[in-house]
Amino acid sequence: MSEEISPQKILETGMSFWTARTLLSAVELGLFTELAKGPADLETLRQKLGLHERSARDFLDALVAMKLLEREKGVYANTPETDLFLDRAKPSYVGGMLEMASARLYAHWGHLTEALRTGRRQGENKESDDVFAALYADEKRLEGFLAAMSGGSAGPARAIAEKFPWSQHESFVDIGAAQGMLPATVARAHPHLSGAGFDLPAVKPIFERYIARQELSERVRFLCGDFFTDKLPSADVIVMGRILHDWDLMQKRMLLAKAYESLPKGGALIVYESMIDDERRENVHGLLMSLNMLIETPGGFDYTGAECMEWMREAGFSSVRIEPLVGPTSMAVAVK
């Protein structure tokens, strides 16, 4: 075999579940939250986390080698990134997404081959087309799911708060608002705005607790509804974050048409997702997210920016554009 060709990348990719599972277990155990209280040695961490002595040292040192922990003279500490983003006590915590990955998605993705062969979702109650019934039926499971949505939305929400011209508008509503990360982030950054989150009734107490903790209850309210059966609330700006990719093409077009109908003239629709690059060659995360929709939904799929703009124009929007946000995420902005 030529020295210039190596199987290393193939093997690393095929075995990357090792590193993923190690990180997910660390989050599940609360390791980074514990170390946010202060550095600790091996024995202290082993006892506090309830680790068996056979595995503890290799586990922690693997995280050091993965650049997720630091170690100095036998004492372990968080890196700046894990301290900021994986400490459950901090508002910057994004581990909710990883907790959901650990509890749900990791096992479901073990059935990807079956999903590719059958086109059928592999999540809870996989024979049913009601994607969210199992999640919404249990408040604890629902709260974990909504926290995961907050973790995934934190970065894009900050970027949208910075990049969109909010000074030109007075009100907004987030469709499928989940826990309320985006409404809270936008309202905090722009005190002149009044905002709302629109979601199913089961979400209301979780949303309102989250918004109350952010001290934004006077400006951000919850609106109960089902975006398939109810008219969308009217506001200067309607936001749909990680909503369209859950549904098939007909449902995507229907939701965009409902947004157009509810907006005033000059109003704007923001759709943000991990949009696939138009050539479908670069955004690995977006393409894998589309496979995740195969695993999780009956007909959902992710899409390119060009496809999204085409659907927006079909809905009646006259001005559409794509703008990168953070990482693999972009927003499509359409003006009525």
N, C-alpha and C positions, 0 to 999 in steps of 0.2 A: 504494500500500500504506500502511496506517495506520502512523504513527510508533510506535504502541504494540505493533505486531506485528513481530517480527524473525525472519529465518531463521538468526540466529547460532547458537542452540543446536543446531539441526538440523545445520548445517554442522560445528560443533565436534564433535558426537557422531559424525557420519559420518567425520570425518578424525582421530578420536582415536587411530587406529592409529599416527599419526605420533609422538605423545608416548609411547605404549606402546613402540614399537620403539626409540626413542631411549634410554629408560630401560633396556630389556632389553639393548641393545648396551653400554651403560655398565657394567652388571653383568657381562656376558660378558667385557668387556675388563679387568675388575678395577680400574676407575677409582677407585672409592670406597675400595678396599683400599689402593691406592697413595697416595691423599691422606690416609688415616689415619696414614701415616708422617710426614706434614708437608705444609703447603701447597707449591704448585709453580707456576711460570709456564707459559705456553703451550708454549714450545719444549721445556722439560724433560718435560712430560707427553706431548707429541707423540712424542718419541723413546722414552720408556719404554713407551708403549702401542703403538708401531708405527703411528701414524696418518699418513695422507698429509697433506701441508701444505695441500692445497686445502680439506680438510674440517674440520680440527682446530678452528679458531677458532669456526666456526659451531656445531659439535657441543657444545663446552664452553659457549659462551654460551647455547645453547638450554637446557642444563641449569640455567644460572643463572636464565634467565627462567622456567623451570619450578619454581624454588625448591628445586632439588635440589643445587645448588652455590652457594657464595658466591664473589665476586670482589672484590678490593680492590687497586687500583693494579696491575692486570695479573696478580695472583697468585690462583690458585684454591684453594679449601678446601672441605671437606665442610660441610654444615649439621649441626646437632646430631643430626637424625634419621638422615641418611645415614651419619654417623660411627658411630652406635650400631648401626644395623640392617643396614648394607650393607658392613661391614668383615668380610671372611671370617675374620680372626684373632680376632674377638670371639665369645664364646658366645651373644651376643644376635643374631647374624647370621640374617636371615630371607630372604636372597637365594637360598637353595636353591629355593624355590618359583618365583622369577623365572628362575632358570637353567633349570628344567624348562619353564617357559612359553616361554622363548627357543628351547630345543632341540627341543621337541615340540609344545606346544599352539598356538603361534603359527601354524605351518603347518597343523595339523589344522583350526583354526577357519576357515581359508580355504575349507573344504568344508562350511560350515554349511548353505548353501542345499541342497546335495545331501542332507545329513542330514535336513533338514526335509521334503524331498520323499519320501525313502525310509524314514526311521526307522532307518537303519543307521548304526552307529558308523563313524568316519572315521580312527581311530588306526592304529597299527602292525597289520599283518596284519588289515585291517579286515573281511575276509570270515569271520574266525574269531570264535566266541563266547567263546573263552578270552582274557579281557581282559588278564591279567597275564603270559601266556606269554612274549611278546617281552621284557617288562621283566625278568622273573626269570631269563631264560636267559643274560643277560650281567651279570656282577657289577658292572662299572663303571656300566652304565646303571641297574642296580638301586640302587646306592649313591646315584646322583644323584636317583633317584625318592624314596628314603627320606629323603634330606636335604631334598627339597622338602616332604615331609610334615611334617618337623620345623619348617620355616619357617612352614608354615600353622598348626601346632599350638601354637606358642610362646605366643602371647597367650591363647588359650583355656585352655591348661594352667596358666598362672599364675592365671587367674581361678578355675578349678576348685579349685586348691590353696587359694585364699583363701575361696571361698564355700561349698564343701561342708563339712558337719560331720564332718571326718575324725576328730575326737577320740572319736567314738562307735564307731569301727571299728579293726581291727588289721591287716587285709590287703586287698590289691586286686590285680586283674589287668586289664591293658589288652589288649583283643582287637584283633588287627591292629595291633600296637604299633609297627611300622615301626622307625625308628632308636632309639626309646626316649625321645623328648622328654617325653611326659606322665609315664611312670613316674619319670624322673629328677627332674622338676620337683616332683611330689607328694612323693616320698620325701625330697628335700632340705628341703622345707618342713615335713615332719612326721616327725621322727626315730623316732617310735614305730612307724611302719608298716613292714611288709614287703610288697614288691611284685613283680610279675612282668609280663613281656610275652609274649604268645602270638601266634605268627606262623609262617609256613612255614619249613622248615629252612634255606632259602637266606639267610634274614634273620639267622640266629643270629650269625655272626661279625661282622657290621656292628653289630648291637645290642650285643654284648658289648664291642666296642671302644669304642663310644660311652659305655656305662655305666662302663667302666673309666676313661675320661678324666674322668668326673664323680666318680670315687672313691666309687662306690655299689655295687660288685660284691657286697659282703657282704649287702646288703639287697634288691637288685633282681636277679632271675634271669630267664633266658629259658626259655620252654616251647615246644617244637616241636609243631605241629599244624595241621590244616586245619579251620576252623570250620564247613565244610559236612559233613565226613565224621566228625569226632571230637567227642566230648563236650567242652563248654567246661570249663576248669579252675574249681574251686570257690574262692571267696574271699568276704570280707564285702562287697566292692564290685566289680562288673564294669563296665568302661568300654568303650564303643564310640564312637570318634571318627572321623567321616567314613568310616564303614563302611557303614551302612544305605543311604546314597544310591547306592552302587555297584550295587545289586541291584533286581530287580523286586519287586512287592508280595508275591508268595508267598514269595520268599526273605527279604524283610524280616521277615515274620511268623514264619517258621521260626527266624531268628536270635534274635528276641525270646523265642520260646518256649524255645529252648535256654538262654538266659540265665536265664530264670525257673527252669528245672529245676535249674541248677547253683548257684543262690543258696541260702543258708540262710534260715530264717525271720527276718525283720528285716533281711535283706541288701538292698542297693540296686543298681540299674542306672542308670548315667549314660550317656546318649546325647547327644553334642554334634555339631552341624552348623550350617551357615548356614541355619537354619530359616526358611522363607518365612512372612511375616506372614499371619495367618488370612484377612485380606481380599484378600491377593495384590495389594497396591498399593504397598508401601513398600520391601520388602527387595530392591532391584535385584540385589545380589550373590547372594542366594539363588536368585532366578529365573534369573540367568545361569549359576550353578553347575549348575542343573538342565539347562540347555542344554549345559553342558560334559559332563554325564553322557550326553546324547544323542551327543555327539561321541566319548566315550571308552568307553562300555559298551553291551552289547546291550539291556539293559532297565532300567538305573538311572534314578532321578529323585529330585529333592529334594522336600520336603514341608513342610507347615505344622506348627506345634506342636500344633494340635488333632488333626490326623491321627495324629501320633506318639502322643499320649496315648490315642487310641482304640485303636490297635494294642497298646499296652502293657496296657490293660485287658482286651483280648481274650486276651492271653497269660496273664492271671491276676493281674496286679499290682493291689493294692487302693488304693494311694496314689500319685498321679502329679501332677507339677507341671512347669511350664516356667519357667526362670529365665534372663534375659539374662546373657551373659558379657562379651564385648568386641566392638565393631564389629557386624558382622552375625550374629555367632555366639550361639547360645543352647544351653542344655542342658535335656534332659528327664530328670527324676529320678523313678524308680519304685521303690517299696519293696514287698518281698514280705511 
